[in-house]
Amino acid sequence: MELPTNNLRFYFLAMKTILVGFGTRPEAVKLAPFILQAKRDKRFRVVVGSTGQHREMLKPLLNFFEITPDFDLDLMKPGQSLIDISTAVMKGLNDYLSENKVDGIVVQGDTTTCFVASLVSFYHRIPLIHVEAGLRSGDIQSPYPEEFNRKATGLVAKFHFAPTATSRLNLLREHYPDEDIYITGNTGIDALFEVRNRLKNSDALREEIARKYYFLDPIKKLILVTVHRRESFGEPIEEVMKGLLALSKREDVEILIPLHMNPQVRSSARKIFGDHATWVDKAEQVKPGQSKIWLCEPVDYVPFIYLMDRCHKIITDSGGVQEEAPSLGKPILVAREKTERPEAIAAGTSMLIPLKEKDFLQTAESVLNCPAIYNRMAQAKNPFGDGKASARILEVLADKL
């Protein structure tokens, strides 16, 4: 039935227009389930904006979720500094908002895009909606620049959507109004459950991904590793790699490292691993069992969920992985001196692993050698959410925006 013209006009006026912006793949992962639910919700009109700085990494993810940005700032350029990215995002968003009216701007987490978008929203007097608010490491230099970005974003935000009670307490300690803080869980868990369900229900998708990793030995314990933090560049990341090299000498393990594109990370990998690691595109040239460390290009989000589900345990400095892996029952060793996700440590799903070769090896082997430690970590409840964060956020916005 068609709505009368007057009613139709009122219907569109009553809808809230929200701009959802992202620049990196982790942001897009965590905002994808929110975007999908918001687009199905008749109370909202959703505009999706991408900075374009990670376009090639974003493309498979956005295709999987069937999300097409309404505008793209096309900022992808080699060798950009944080200042280059910041000024380009600021100008691009300002130009868009100068010609288009929105009722709220949604940002996620702690990226440069998140912070700069918050600053632009302040200049335009548009309510800022901060998803994954309140994370704190307590050290403005670690992780860098993420700790600054999330604290600065908090200064501007009207809506603070905290994933956990700990995040809420962090915001209260910084004197943000209690009525502006909402505990929702983490939207990254929403995304994880969506992908896991699609993998579970599609034999073809599962088999397509499995074929890409045919070289992995089903008998060995797969250790999945991601390291890329700026504050770890140089000696810290090389100590981690030395520990991984020592760990690879065990007969019961093999290690897969999707290697970050940053030249410093790749330079350290060449220096430490040398001929002891094999790139996966050369797997056919290697005899079964000959390589214990596999290197590959960064893995798209959906295959990465497959690998997390397939592996024995994870060593990472990624914040998102710390949140996701517990829902798959995978112990996490966090290769950082500090984490802004202490909930995972407290819940027992993860532990910090020292950034010194010998101590790194000792901690990694303790989880491998002691079933009690492994099982305790694998069976711990995920403190970061139940897959319903997006729905909770939308209900608040429908009522308060």
Secondary structure in CASP SS format (residue, H / E / C, confidence):
PFRMAT SS
TARGET T0000
AUTHOR 0000-0000-0000
METHOD secondary structure of the structure
MODEL  1
M C 1.00
E C 1.00
L C 1.00
P C 1.00
T H 1.00
N H 1.00
N H 1.00
L H 1.00
R H 1.00
F H 1.00
Y H 1.00
F H 1.00
L H 1.00
A H 1.00
M C 1.00
K E 1.00
T E 1.00
I E 1.00
L E 1.00
V E 1.00
G E 1.00
F E 1.00
G C 1.00
T C 1.00
R H 1.00
P H 1.00
E H 1.00
A H 1.00
V H 1.00
K H 1.00
L H 1.00
A H 1.00
P H 1.00
F H 1.00
I H 1.00
L H 1.00
Q H 1.00
A H 1.00
K H 1.00
R H 1.00
D C 1.00
K C 1.00
R C 1.00
F E 1.00
R E 1.00
V E 1.00
V E 1.00
V E 1.00
G E 1.00
S E 1.00
T C 1.00
G C 1.00
Q C 1.00
H C 1.00
R H 1.00
E H 1.00
M H 1.00
L H 1.00
K H 1.00
P H 1.00
L H 1.00
L H 1.00
N H 1.00
F H 1.00
F H 1.00
E C 1.00
I C 1.00
T C 1.00
P C 1.00
D C 1.00
F E 1.00
D E 1.00
L C 1.00
D C 1.00
L C 1.00
M C 1.00
K C 1.00
P C 1.00
G C 1.00
Q C 1.00
S C 1.00
L H 1.00
I H 1.00
D H 1.00
I H 1.00
S H 1.00
T H 1.00
A H 1.00
V H 1.00
M H 1.00
K H 1.00
G H 1.00
L H 1.00
N H 1.00
D H 1.00
Y H 1.00
L H 1.00
S H 1.00
E H 1.00
N C 1.00
K C 1.00
V C 1.00
D C 1.00
G E 1.00
I E 1.00
V E 1.00
V E 1.00
Q E 1.00
G C 1.00
D C 1.00
T C 1.00
T H 1.00
T H 1.00
C H 1.00
F H 1.00
V H 1.00
A H 1.00
S H 1.00
L H 1.00
V H 1.00
S H 1.00
F H 1.00
Y H 1.00
H C 1.00
R C 1.00
I C 1.00
P C 1.00
L E 1.00
I E 1.00
H E 1.00
V E 1.00
E C 1.00
A C 1.00
G C 1.00
L C 1.00
R C 1.00
S C 1.00
G C 1.00
D E 1.00
I C 1.00
Q C 1.00
S E 1.00
P C 1.00
Y C 1.00
P C 1.00
E H 1.00
E H 1.00
F H 1.00
N H 1.00
R H 1.00
K H 1.00
A H 1.00
T H 1.00
G H 1.00
L H 1.00
V H 1.00
A C 1.00
K C 1.00
F E 1.00
H E 1.00
F E 1.00
A E 1.00
P C 1.00
T C 1.00
A H 1.00
T H 1.00
S H 1.00
R H 1.00
L H 1.00
N H 1.00
L H 1.00
L H 1.00
R H 1.00
E C 1.00
H C 1.00
Y C 1.00
P C 1.00
D H 1.00
E H 1.00
D H 1.00
I E 1.00
Y E 1.00
I E 1.00
T C 1.00
G C 1.00
N C 1.00
T H 1.00
G H 1.00
I H 1.00
D H 1.00
A H 1.00
L H 1.00
F H 1.00
E H 1.00
V H 1.00
R H 1.00
N H 1.00
R H 1.00
L H 1.00
K H 1.00
N H 1.00
S C 1.00
D H 1.00
A H 1.00
L H 1.00
R H 1.00
E H 1.00
E H 1.00
I H 1.00
A H 1.00
R H 1.00
K H 1.00
Y C 1.00
Y C 1.00
F C 1.00
L C 1.00
D C 1.00
P C 1.00
I C 1.00
K C 1.00
K E 1.00
L E 1.00
I E 1.00
L E 1.00
V E 1.00
T E 1.00
V C 1.00
H C 1.00
R C 1.00
R H 1.00
E H 1.00
S H 1.00
F C 1.00
G C 1.00
E H 1.00
P H 1.00
I H 1.00
E H 1.00
E H 1.00
V H 1.00
M H 1.00
K H 1.00
G H 1.00
L H 1.00
L H 1.00
A H 1.00
L H 1.00
S C 1.00
K C 1.00
R C 1.00
E C 1.00
D C 1.00
V E 1.00
E E 1.00
I E 1.00
L E 1.00
I E 1.00
P E 1.00
L C 1.00
H C 1.00
M C 1.00
N C 1.00
P H 1.00
Q H 1.00
V H 1.00
R H 1.00
S H 1.00
S H 1.00
A H 1.00
R H 1.00
K H 1.00
I H 1.00
F H 1.00
G H 1.00
D H 1.00
H H 1.00
A E 1.00
T E 1.00
W E 1.00
V H 1.00
D H 1.00
K H 1.00
A H 1.00
E H 1.00
Q H 1.00
V C 1.00
K C 1.00
P C 1.00
G C 1.00
Q C 1.00
S C 1.00
K C 1.00
I E 1.00
W E 1.00
L E 1.00
C E 1.00
E C 1.00
P C 1.00
V C 1.00
D C 1.00
Y H 1.00
V H 1.00
P H 1.00
F H 1.00
I H 1.00
Y H 1.00
L H 1.00
M H 1.00
D H 1.00
R H 1.00
C C 1.00
H C 1.00
K E 1.00
I E 1.00
I E 1.00
T E 1.00
D C 1.00
S C 1.00
G H 1.00
G H 1.00
V H 1.00
Q H 1.00
E H 1.00
E H 1.00
A H 1.00
P H 1.00
S H 1.00
L H 1.00
G C 1.00
K C 1.00
P C 1.00
I E 1.00
L E 1.00
V E 1.00
A C 1.00
R C 1.00
E C 1.00
K C 1.00
T C 1.00
E C 1.00
R C 1.00
P H 1.00
E H 1.00
A H 1.00
I H 1.00
A H 1.00
A H 1.00
G C 1.00
T C 1.00
S E 1.00
M E 1.00
L E 1.00
I C 1.00
P C 1.00
L C 1.00
K C 1.00
E H 1.00
K H 1.00
D H 1.00
F H 1.00
L H 1.00
Q H 1.00
T H 1.00
A H 1.00
E H 1.00
S H 1.00
V H 1.00
L H 1.00
N H 1.00
C C 1.00
P H 1.00
A H 1.00
I H 1.00
Y H 1.00
N H 1.00
R H 1.00
M H 1.00
A H 1.00
Q H 1.00
A C 1.00
K C 1.00
N C 1.00
P C 1.00
F C 1.00
G C 1.00
D C 1.00
G C 1.00
K C 1.00
A H 1.00
S H 1.00
A H 1.00
R H 1.00
I H 1.00
L H 1.00
E H 1.00
V H 1.00
L H 1.00
A H 1.00
D H 1.00
K H 1.00
L C 1.00
END
